[in-house]
């Protein structure tokens, strides 16, 4: 059974101001059909921009969502079939990050793995890590620093 866009629960992806990512994608879906169809779907081009609150805090907004012409997921049928049969989910691909990592990103900082503290650090705390020692084969490393990247993934 195919899932319809109206059957899904998107929570915070839709906004009261009608400026969320799905507020811009759903009209395309309604006008052009199922954009996720493997044979007749469409690539979406999402343009982001920085905006400011009245207090001057910057945040990212979806400026536009454009779409390409319908096309198959891939021209090679065997590769497309392999991708469609793959049951990986976003949770399988992207690891959950600890709170200190998310705090750093939310504050516009760059989180750095500290092998001694065994956690991500940022800001003043991360300065000691940059000049500090590192061990390349330590199990205290950032767990994602050595993972292989598959260039053949469909996203």
C-alpha positions in Angstrom: 0.0 0.0 0.0 1.4 3.4 -0.9 1.5 6.1 1.7 -0.2 9.4 0.8 1.2 12.7 1.9 -2.0 13.3 3.8 -1.6 10.0 5.8 1.7 11.1 7.3 2.3 13.0 10.5 4.9 15.7 10.1 4.6 17.6 13.4 7.0 20.6 13.4 7.8 20.4 9.7 4.7 22.4 9.0 4.5 25.8 10.7 1.8 28.2 11.7 3.3 30.9 9.5 3.1 28.5 6.5 6.9 28.8 6.0 8.1 25.3 6.9 9.6 22.8 4.4 6.4 20.9 4.0 4.4 24.0 3.6 6.4 24.5 0.4 6.5 20.8 -0.6 2.9 19.8 -0.2 1.6 22.2 -2.9 4.1 20.7 -5.3 2.9 17.2 -4.3 -0.7 18.2 -4.9 0.0 19.9 -8.3 2.5 17.5 -9.7 1.7 14.1 -8.1 3.7 11.8 -6.0 7.2 13.3 -6.0 8.6 10.1 -4.3 7.6 7.7 -7.0 10.7 5.8 -8.1 9.8 6.0 -11.8 8.0 9.4 -12.1 9.2 11.3 -9.0 11.0 14.6 -9.0 14.2 15.9 -7.5 13.6 18.9 -5.2 15.9 21.8 -5.1 15.6 23.5 -1.6 17.1 27.0 -1.2 17.8 28.1 2.3 18.4 31.6 3.6 19.3 33.3 6.9 16.6 35.4 8.6 16.7 37.4 11.9 14.2 37.7 14.7 13.3 41.2 15.9 16.0 40.6 18.7 18.6 39.9 16.0 19.0 36.2 16.4 19.7 34.4 13.1 17.9 31.3 12.0 17.6 29.3 8.8 14.4 29.5 6.7 13.3 27.7 3.6 13.3 30.4 0.9 12.1 28.3 -2.1 11.5 24.7 -3.1 11.8 24.1 -6.9 11.3 20.8 -8.7 12.8 19.1 -11.7 11.0 17.2 -14.4 9.8 13.7 -13.6 12.5 11.0 -13.9 13.5 7.6 -12.5 15.6 7.4 -9.4 18.5 6.2 -11.5 19.0 5.3 -15.2 20.5 1.9 -14.4 17.6 -0.4 -13.5 19.7 -2.8 -11.5 21.1 0.0 -9.3 17.6 1.6 -8.9 16.2 -1.8 -7.8 19.0 -2.3 -5.3 18.3 1.1 -3.8 14.6 0.5 -3.6 15.1 -2.9 -1.9 17.5 -1.4 0.7 15.6 -1.1 4.0 18.0 1.5 5.6 16.3 4.3 7.4 17.6 7.7 8.4 18.3 6.3 11.9 20.6 3.7 10.3 22.5 6.3 8.4 22.9 9.2 10.8 24.0 8.6 14.4 22.3 10.3 17.3 24.6 13.0 18.7 24.9 13.7 22.4 23.5 16.9 24.0 26.8 18.8 24.1 27.2 18.3 20.4 23.8 19.6 19.7 24.3 22.6 22.1 27.5 23.5 20.2 25.8 23.5 16.8 22.8 25.4 18.1 25.2 28.1 19.4 27.0 28.3 16.1 30.1 26.6 17.5 32.1 23.7 16.0 32.1 20.7 18.3 35.4 18.9 18.7 35.9 15.4 20.2 38.0 15.5 23.4 39.7 12.1 23.9 40.6 12.9 27.5 37.1 14.1 28.6 35.5 11.5 26.2 32.9 14.0 25.0 32.4 16.8 22.5 33.6 20.2 23.6 33.2 23.7 22.0 34.1 27.3 22.6 36.7 28.0 25.3 36.8 24.4 26.3 37.8 23.2 22.8 40.9 25.4 22.6 43.0 22.9 24.7 42.0 20.1 22.3 43.3 21.7 19.2 46.9 21.8 20.4 46.6 18.7 22.5 47.7 15.1 21.7 45.6 12.7 19.7 45.8 9.0 19.3 44.7 7.7 15.9 43.8 4.1 17.0 42.1 5.0 20.3 38.7 3.8 21.2 38.1 7.2 22.7 37.9 8.9 19.3 34.8 10.4 17.9 32.9 7.2 16.8 32.0 8.6 13.4 35.5 9.9 12.5 36.6 6.7 10.8 33.4 5.5 9.2 33.4 4.8 5.5 31.3 6.9 3.2 29.3 5.2 0.5 29.3 7.5 -2.6 26.6 5.4 -4.3 23.8 6.2 -1.8 20.8 7.8 -3.5 20.9 10.9 -1.3 
